[in-house]
Amino acid sequence: MSTYDEQPALRQSDAKLLLDCPARFKQNRKETRTFSFGTAFHDAVLFQQYNIKLAPAERKKLDVMMPIAAAYFEKLKTSADEQMEEIIVEEPIFFTYDGVECKAKPDYLIKRRCGIIDVYDLKSTKSCHPSSFKRSTVSYGYDFQAAWYLEAIKAKYPDANEIRFQFLA
């Protein structure tokens, strides 16, 4: 278990569950195949590591997606080079919101010298077509997650001139 997971602060997925059904919040949650694939996808794209054993079909899917995702992240780095101060990958942020200890772990941040912070959240999805992804955003509460991450980043970087958030589907 990582230091992030050991901290008792509230994470956005817990907050969504608590708002939806406090009784379910107290239960131990089971890891689903979808969650496992998403975790493997994050590890592979962000850290170039394959830490989770996947079924052959899911592994094949990941192998197809990896070069596309890697090329996109390389393009992000290249386009940010001139103005980039630093790239931050999955760094935990601990903050207090309205008296509640909270935590967040955004996937990918690019801090720019001009005070702009670009935040990218990686999503594995059935379809990245705008209408389909919009339905996923509503179904899975991605809007809530985006707002949570923005609050975390504002707390950590109060002097930022602008914070821009984007999903990478």
N, C-alpha and C positions, 0 to 999 in steps of 0.2 A: 504494500500500500504506500502510495506516495505521500509526501508531506502535505500536499494539497488535499488529498482525501482524508487525512488524519485530522485536519482542522474542522472544528464543529460548526463553522460558519455555514450559512444557507447558500446553496447554489441555485441557479435559475431553474433547473429541472425540478429541484425539491420545492421551490416556491410555487411553480405551476401546479404540481401535485397537491400541495397544501391548499391552494386556492380551489382546486377542483374537488378534492375529497380528503379531508384531514385524516380519516381512518386509513385510507390507502397510503398516506404519507408515512404512517408508523410501521407499515409492513415492510419486510425485506423484499426488495424487488429482484425478480429473476432476470438474468441476462438473456436477451433474445438473439436469434441469428442475425437479425437486422442490426442490432446494437453491436454485435461482435464484428460484423462486416464493416460498419462505420468506423469502429475503433481501428481495425486493421487498415482501412483506407487512410485514415488520418496518420497512423504511424508510417505507412509506406510513402505517402506523399510528403509529409512534413519532415520526417526524419530518415527517409530512405531505408527503413527497417521493416522486416516482416516478423512481428512479434507474436502474432496470434495464428494458431492453426485454423485453416479454413477448409471447408468441403471443396472437392475438386472443381465443381461448377463455380463456386464463389471465387476461388483462387484464379480461375481462368478469366472471370469478369475483372478482377483486380489487375491482372496482368495486361488486359486490354486498356484499362483506364489509366494506368500508371504513366505511360509515355505522354499522354495528353495532358495530364495534370502537371507532370514535371516540366513540360514545355511551357505551360501557362505560368508557373511559378518563376521559371527562368526569365520569362518575358516581364513579369512584375519587377523582378530584381533589376533587370537591365533598364527598364523605363524609369526606375527610381534612382539609379546610380548617381546622377549629377546632384540631386537635391537630398539624397538619403543621408540621414544621420545614423540610423541603425535599423536592423530588422530584428524583431522579437518574435520568437516562435513558442507558443503555448506556455507563456510565463504566467504563473498564478498572480492574481490581483486580489488582495484582501481589502475590504472597504466597509464602511458603516453607512447604512441607508435608513434614515428615520429611526435611529437607535438600534437597528438590527445588524448584527455582524453578518456580512455577506462575503461571497467569494466568486470569482469568475476566472476562466482560463481561455481567453480568446485564442483562436488558432494562429493568426498571423498578423502582425502589426508592422507597418513601415512608418517610422518617425522621420519626418523631413525637417531640414534645417529651418524652413520658413514657419515652423510651428504647426504644420498640418500633420495629423495622424490618420493614416489609412488603415482600416481594420477589415480583415477578410475572414469570413467564416466558411469553412469547407463543408459541403453537404453532399453525401452520396444520395442519389435520388433515382426514381424509376424513369423520370423524364425531366430534362431541364427546359423544355418548351415553356415559355412564359405562363400560359394559362394553367398548365399542369403544375408547375412549380408554385404558382400562386395558391392552388388548392393545398399543396403540401405545407406551405407557409401557414395557412389557416389551420389545417389538421394537426400539425405538430407544434404550433405555438412559436414559430420562428420569430415572429414579430416581438413576442415577449422576450425571447432570448436576445434579440438585437437591442432592445431597450435596456435590458439588464447589463449587457456588455458596455453600452454607451455610458451608463451610470458609473460602472467600475472604472472605465478609462477616464472619465471626467474627474473622478476622485483621485486617481493616480497621477494624472497630468493636468492639474487645474489651470496651468498657463497655456495650454494648447490653443492655438488660434482657431482651429477647426478640426472636427473629428468626422471622418467619412466612413460609413459602414457599407460593406458589400458582401452578399452571399456569392460563393463560388459553387455552383451546382454542377 
